């Protein structure tokens, strides 16, 4: 990437994240590098190692507060780095994925494995990289023993159903912005079931069909990443997303596609330096009494069949930013759009006005009712303990 930046007339600098210092003061977030104020940068491409995720994302977050364009946001990096967190986020959306379970109590292990289809299963450490910490268990008993051993060593693990039809192969789609700029199939060698390049997997160029391409782009966007490597299994029911990587390697994808991926990353960042991403919720909710919220149109609502104009959102100082309908996302919907049951509206406006749109019965259930404490309970709670 340094060579790609230089060849395009840019002045790249490699920064050791651990040498940075974060200074915080009212109205002026600062970042120091080796004790000196960090120079003004137009764009930063974070390459945060797994072992320094916490500090690394803090540095990226500071750059965001300084209005520097970052190719991947701190939130996106944090989301993708924790395998459980990333699968939880993806599971809310219509994204194919292997059936996954996460358990802590030993008694729950076998029932959980049976719920995802039984053995064989894949056991993964939550923060493993390059195939490290990924184990194939052929039987439930072996899986139970492995999980117990890892939990004894204070390791948290995910258990996923084994997609047998993938046959030691997976697909890596390289996403930049809203495009897949390259894709490869990784094939495990010998008895190895892991197809990672760092584990000896062979790579070959492939052209993605529309379903795989759309899945990769949506997965990266849902995770909040502009640049991502999306790993998918070729399941019988279509693409199954395994992981979304915020710092994907370039060696394998460039070898397979014979494309200048590094140059594409530089070009993308150069084209977007004037449009830094910001925390929209943080910016919008600074105004007192205003908030960002999601309103759901349930079955039987009087809003069903109305247009956004007829629903009188604007009259109540409520702006509809995005409409979610099933798998479809409609940004900045037209006021002539007719609302349907199940629609979810991402809105910005007066908090009281949005609360008033929730039915009274539902609103009453959500609001806490403060009661006075029973004097006897207070006396009992504050009394000196009696030991027997």
Residue, then its C-alpha position, 0 to 999 in steps of 0.5 A: x500500500x505504501x508503494x501504491x500510494x507513492x506511485x499515485x503522488x501521495x505521501x504515505x507514513x506508517x504509524x506504529x499504533x502503540x507509539x500514539x498517545x491520546x490527549x483529551x480536553x474540552x473541544x480539542x481532541x489531540x493525538x501525539x506520536x512519539x511525544x510530538x503532535x501527530x501531523x495533519x493527515x487527509x486519510x488513515x487506513x487502519x491495520x489494527x492487529x488482534x493483540x492491540x484491538x482495544x488500544x488500536x480502536x481507541x486511536x482510530x476513535x480519536x482520529x474520528x473525533x479529529x475529523x480525519x477520514x478513516x477507511x474503517x471506523x473504530x466501531x466497525x473494527x470492534x464489531x468484526x474482531x469479536x466473532x460472537x459480536x459479529x455473528x450477533x449483528x449479522x443474525x438480525x439481518x437476512x444474511x446466510x450464516x452457519x448455525x451458531x451457538x455460544x454456551x457457558x454452562x457445561x450442562x448446556x453444551x450437548x443440547x446446544x450442539x444438537x440444536x445446530x444439527x449435531x456433530x461434526x461441529x466447528x469450535x472457534x476461539x472468539x478472537x482467533x485469526x488466520x485459522x488459529x483457534x479453529x477446531x473440527x470436532x467429529x463427535x459430540x463427546x469430543x466437542x464437549x471435551x474440547x469446549x470444557x478444556x478451553x473454558x477451563x483455560x478461560x477461553x470463550x468459544x463459539x460452536x458452529x454447524x459444519x457445512x459439509x458441502x463446502x468440502x474444505x473450501x471457502x470464498x473470500x470476497x474483497x469489498x471496497x465501498x459498495x463494490x466487490x473488487x476481487x474474489x478468490x476461492x481458497x482450497x484446503x490442502x491434504x487433511x487440513x479442513x482450514x483453507x486459510x492461506x497462512x495454513x497452506x490453502x491454495x487460492x484461485x480466482x473466481x467470479x461471484x454471482x449476484x447473490x454472493x456479491x450482494x451478500x458480501x457487500x451487505x455483510x461489510x456494510x452491516x458491520x460498518x466497514x468500508x474495506x473488508x474481506x468477507x469469508x463465505x462458505x458455499x452452502x447448499x442454500x447459498x452463501x454462508x458468511x463465516x467472518x468479516x475481516x477488517x484488516x484483510x491480507x492482500x497477498x492471496x487476493x492479489x495473487x489470485x486476481x492479478x489485480x492491484x488491490x492495494x492501489x484500489x484501496x488508496x484510490x478509494x480513500x483519496x476519493x473520499x477524504x472530503x466526506x469523513x464518516x461521523x457518528x450520526x447519532x452523536x451529532x444529531x442528538x446534541x440538540x436538546x429534546x431531539x433524538x434518533x429512534x426506530x419506529x415500527x409499523x405493526x399489523x393493524x396500525x392505523x398508519x398502514x396504507x398511509x403515505x409518509x405525508x398522510x402520516x403527518x411526520x413532518x408536521x410533528x417535526x419528525x424526519x424519516x431518514x431510512x425505511x427498512x422493509x424486509x431485506x430492502x433498505x430505502x434511504x431518504x424515502x419519498x413522502x409519497x411512499x405508502x407504509x406497510x405492516x412490518x415497516x421500520x422507520x429510522x427517524x430523527x425528531x422531537x423525542x416527545x413527538x415520537x414517544x406520543x406515536x407509541x400506543x398508550x398501553x404499550x407506552x405505559x408498560x415501558x415507563x417505570x412506576x416508582x413506588x415507596x419502599x416498605x419501611x419494614x424492608x428498609x429496616x431489614x436491609x439496613x440492619x446489622x447482619x446476624x451470623x449463626 
